[in-house]
C-alpha cells in the first residue's frame, strides 16, 4: 500500500507533543499536549518506514509522522501566538510561553521558526531551569526531526539526561528503521511513564514491526483505554488487522473509529477501508 507523505498525524498521533512542558507527532497524525517521562511524547504510526508487514502492494517510504500530544489541556487560557510572543518579549525565559509557542508552531508545520525560537535556549543565551530547559530542547529535537534532520535531533537529545527525554528518544527510534533500537527505546520510556497513551501506542508500533502482532494489539488497546479520544491507536489497529491478520471487516471497524476522531490518513487507508461504513465496534473499545 502506498503511503501518503505525512506530517501531522500521530498515528498515529495528531498534534505535536513535547517533553515535559515543551511543544512537540508524524501527529501520524496525529492528535495534542505533551507526554511524560517528564513530558508528553509524540506518537508515530504503524505505517512508518521500517514496518514489517505482509502487504501485497509496494509501499513508499513515509515522511515522519506528525505528533500528538498526550495529556490534559492547559489550565490557563491560551492567548494565541501573538500573546505568547508578547510574553517572550517581556521575558525571553518564560518557559510556559516557549513551550506553548513551540507546540503551536509544530502543529502548524512551522519548524524552521521553532528552531530559531529554541536555539537561544540550546546555546545558553536564554537561561532556564534544568527541567524547563530539557523540555524546551526535547521540543527542539522534535522540530529538527520534522525537518528531516535526524542527526541534529539526536545530537540535541544526547546533550540531555536520558530520563528527561526518553519519550522523545522513543518516538525518534520508532520512526527509524532499526527494530531493536525501537524496542529498547520504547521499553525504557514506558518505565518513566507507564500511563502515557502516546508511549503505549509507540511501543505497539515497535512490537508490530518486530513481528509480534499480539503484543502490539495489547499495547494499542492499552493506549485506547488510557485515552479513548486519541485516533492513532485505532488507526494502527486497522493496519494490524488489514496487513497482519488479513481481517478486512475488523480493519474497517478500527478505521471507522479512527476516522470519527480525526480525518488524518497517513497511509491512505480510506480508499479501501472507508468505502463501506464499518460495523459496530466491540463494546468498551472507546471507553476509558
N, C-alpha and C positions, 0 to 999 in steps of 0.2 A: 504494500500500500504506500502511496506516495505521501510524504509529509509536507505539510504546508510550512513555510518558513515561519517560525514562531517568535513572538516576542511579546509576551504578555500573559499567557495563561499559566497557571502554575500547574497544572496538571497533576496538572495539574494545578496549578495554582492560579491565582488570579492576580491579586495585587502584589505589589512589591513588599518584601518584608525584610527587615533588617535585624540585626542582632541587638540585643539589649537596648532598645531605645533608638536605634538608628533606622533610617529608612531602608527600605530594601525591596520573583519569580518569578526562566522561561516559564510568570504568573502563570506555566504550562499552562497557561493561562492559565490565567491564572488566577487569584482571589483575595485579605487585607490588613494587617498590623503585624509587627514582628514576633518570632518565636523565642523561646527561652534558650537556655544554655547561657543564660544571661540575656537572652534575646530571642526574637522570633526569627524563624528561618524560612527562606523561600522554598516553595515546592517545585519539584521538577515533574516531568511527566513521563509515563512509561514508554512513550513513542520516541524518546530522545535517542541521539546517537549512541550506539553501543548495545542497544537492546537485543536480546537473543529471542527471536520469535520464530514461529513456524509459518510465515506468510507465504502465499503463492505468488505475490507480486513483488516487484522491486521497490525499494524504499530509498528516497534521497536522504542525505544527511540533514538533520534538523538543526536549526539555529537554536541557541539557548532559550529555554522556556522562560516566560515571564513569571516572576514570583508572586506568591501570595503570602500575605502576612497573616499569621495566626495571632489570636489574642483579642483582647477586648478593645472596644473603641476608646479613643482618648477621652479622659474625664473632662478636659477643658474644651471650650468652644474652639473650633478651627477658624481662624480669621482669613484663611486662604493665603495664596502665595505672597500677595502684597503685604499682608500683615506679618508673615514670618520674616520677609526681607527687611521690613521696617524694624522688627525686633533685633535682627542681626546688625543693623546699622547702629542701634543703641548699644548693643553688647555682642561683639563678634563671637564671644564664648558662650552664648546662650544655647546650651545643649539641646533643649526642647525644640527650639526654632531650627537648629541644624538638622535634627532628626526628622521633624515633620516636613521640612522643605526637601530634604533628600528623598524621603519617601514619595512626596508629590512628584518630584522630577522623575523618579523611577517609573511611577505609574504612567507618566506622560511620555516615556521614552527619551527624555532629555538627559541622557547620561553624560554627555560632554560637559554640560553646565554643572552637573552634580560633581564631576571630578574637580572642576575649578573651585566649586564651593568647599569641598572637603580637603583639597590638597594642603591648605594652610594648617589644618589640624595635623596631617601627616608630617609636615615639615617643622612642626613645633611653633609656628608663628601664632597659632591660636591655642591657648592653654586650656585643657580640660582635665577633670579628674580622671583617674585611671578607668573606671567603668564606662564613663561617658566617651572617653577617647576610643576605647575598644569598640564601643557601639558605632561610633561615627566611622571608624576605619573599616569595620565589617561592612558598613554601607558602601564605603568607597570600593571595597573589593567586589561587591555585587555590581556596581556600575561598571567597573573595569571589565568584569566578565561579560556583561551585557554588550559591551563594545567589541567583544571578541579578543580582549587582551588577557587571556588566561594567565600568562606568565606574570603580568603585573598584579593581577588579583591574588595569585598565590604568594607573591613577594610581600604584599600588604599583610596577608594573614600570618605569614611566617614571622612578622615582627611583633606579633601579639601573643599573649598567653593562650595556650591551646584551649583551655576550658572556656575562655571568653568568646571564642569564635568557632566552637566545634560544630554548631548548626550550619553556619555558612560554609565551613570546610566540607561538611557532608553534602550540601547542595552542589557544590562545585564538583565533588567526586562523582556524584550521581550523574552529572552532566557529561562526565568524561567517558572514556572507552575502557578503563581498567575496572573490571568487575570486582576483583579482590579489594582494590582500594575503596570502592564504593561501599562494600560490605563492612569493611573495617571502620570507615568514617561514620557511617550511619549508626552502627552499633555504639560507637564511642559517644556520639551526640545524644543518643537516647538515654545514656547513663545520667546525663545532666538534666534532661528534660523529658522524662518518660510520658508525660501527659500532653506533649505537643502533637497536635494533629498533623502539622506540616512535616514534622520529623518522622512520624509513623508512615505517612504517605511516601516519603523519600526512602525509608527503609524498605517499604514494599516494592518500590521500583528496583532497588538494588537486588532484592531477593528474586524478583521476576527475571531480571537479566541473568541471574546465576542459574536459572532453570528451576527454581523452587516455587512453582506456582501456588502450591497450597499455603506455604508460609507467607507468600506475598498477599494472597487473598485475606489472610488473617490480619495483616498489618493495615491493609486498605479498609477493612471493616472496623478495625480499632480507630482509625482516623475518622471514619464516619460517626462512630459512637461519640468521639470527643468533640466533633464539630460537624453536625449534620448539614450545615449550610455550605460547607466547602465543596465545590464541584469536582476538584481534582481526583479524589479517591473514587468517585463514581465513574469518572471518565476512564480511569486506569482499570477499573473492574470490567468496563466494556471492552477494553483492549485485551485483558486477560481472557475473558470468555470467548471473544471472537478469534484471537490468534493462537491461544494456548489450549483452550478447551473445545474450540470449534462449535460452540453453542451459540448460534445466531440469535435465538429467542432471548436468552439471558443477556447477551451483549446489547440487544436493543433496549431491554428494560433498564440496564445500568446507564446506557447512553441517554435515555429519556430523563433519568434522574439528574444527570449532569446538565443536560440542556435546559431543564427547568430552573437551574441555578445560575447558569452562565451560557452564553452563546459562543463562547470561545471554543474553537475546534481545531487545535494544532495539528491533528493527524487526519483532518478531513474525513472523519467517520460519518458525518451526517449523510453523505451521499449514499451510503449503504445502510446505515443503521437508523437513519431518521426518516426514511420513506414511509414506513408504516408505524402508526402510533403503537408503542410497546405496551405490553400487558401490565397488569398490576405488579408492583414490586413487592417482594416478601415483606410481611409485617415487621415493623421495627427497624427497617433499613434506614429510615430517615429520622429516627428518634435519637435523642441523646442517651 
